[in-house]
């Protein structure tokens, strides 16, 4: 029996390789928020030498593609 709403994602789901350390400030990897553009693109200024699968370059800037990090910013502005 097929459950409604439960499907395989159309592409592989990225998993955080830092165990969501930026959310707990466990490591010094919290990106500084630069701008939340169009209520959907979270531009950030990452710490030097940060390796994060969710940090995406866009020209000379970076945006965060972490759904969890974006949700936290949308709800609490941090």
PEHURA-V221094 format. One record per residue. N is the residue number from 1. PHI is phi in radians with two decimals (none if undefined). OMEGA is omega in degrees with one decimal (* if undefined). NEAR is the number of other ideal C-beta (glycine too) atoms within 8 Angstrom. Layout:
N & PHI & OMEGA & NEAR
N & PHI & OMEGA & NEAR
//
This chain:
1 & none & -178.6 & 2
2 & -1.54 & 177.6 & 4
3 & -1.48 & 179.0 & 5
4 & -1.20 & 177.0 & 4
5 & 1.52 & 179.5 & 4
6 & -1.86 & -179.3 & 5
7 & -2.41 & 172.1 & 4
8 & -1.29 & 178.5 & 3
9 & -1.12 & -178.5 & 6
10 & -1.22 & 179.4 & 3
11 & -2.55 & -179.7 & 4
12 & -1.03 & 178.1 & 4
13 & -1.47 & 178.2 & 5
14 & -1.31 & 176.6 & 7
15 & -2.03 & -179.9 & 5
16 & -1.15 & 178.3 & 11
17 & -1.53 & 179.5 & 7
18 & -1.89 & -179.0 & 10
19 & 0.89 & 179.0 & 6
20 & 0.92 & -178.6 & 8
21 & -1.06 & -179.4 & 11
22 & -1.17 & -179.9 & 13
23 & -1.38 & -179.4 & 8
24 & -1.84 & -175.3 & 6
25 & 1.00 & 179.0 & 8
26 & -1.10 & 176.4 & 5
27 & -2.02 & 176.1 & 7
28 & -1.46 & -179.1 & 5
29 & -2.27 & 177.6 & 11
30 & -1.35 & 179.2 & 7
31 & -1.36 & 175.1 & 13
32 & -1.37 & 179.9 & 7
33 & -1.30 & 177.7 & 10
34 & -1.73 & -175.9 & 7
35 & -2.89 & 173.9 & 6
36 & -1.98 & -170.3 & 10
37 & -1.57 & 178.1 & 7
38 & 1.00 & -178.4 & 4
39 & 0.97 & 179.5 & 5
40 & -2.72 & -178.8 & 6
41 & -2.02 & -177.4 & 7
42 & -1.69 & 177.3 & 11
43 & -1.40 & -175.5 & 13
44 & -2.31 & 170.9 & 12
45 & -2.00 & -175.6 & 6
46 & -1.34 & 172.3 & 11
47 & -1.10 & 179.4 & 8
48 & -1.04 & 175.8 & 4
49 & 1.08 & 178.1 & 4
50 & -1.32 & 173.8 & 9
51 & -1.94 & -176.6 & 5
52 & -2.49 & -178.1 & 11
53 & -1.23 & -178.6 & 7
54 & -1.69 & -180.0 & 10
55 & -1.46 & -175.7 & 13
56 & -1.99 & 177.0 & 8
57 & -1.31 & 174.9 & 6
58 & -2.53 & -172.6 & 7
59 & 1.15 & 178.2 & 4
60 & -1.65 & -177.8 & 2
61 & -1.87 & 177.5 & 8
62 & -2.32 & 170.3 & 12
63 & -2.22 & -177.5 & 11
64 & -1.70 & -179.9 & 13
65 & -1.79 & 178.7 & 9
66 & -1.34 & 179.5 & 9
67 & -1.08 & -179.9 & 6
68 & -1.19 & -179.6 & 8
69 & -1.13 & 177.9 & 12
70 & -1.13 & 178.7 & 12
71 & -1.11 & 178.4 & 8
72 & -1.09 & 179.3 & 10
73 & -1.16 & -179.7 & 12
74 & -1.11 & -177.4 & 7
75 & -1.37 & -171.0 & 6
76 & -2.08 & 176.8 & 5
77 & 1.20 & 179.0 & 4
78 & -2.12 & * & 5
//
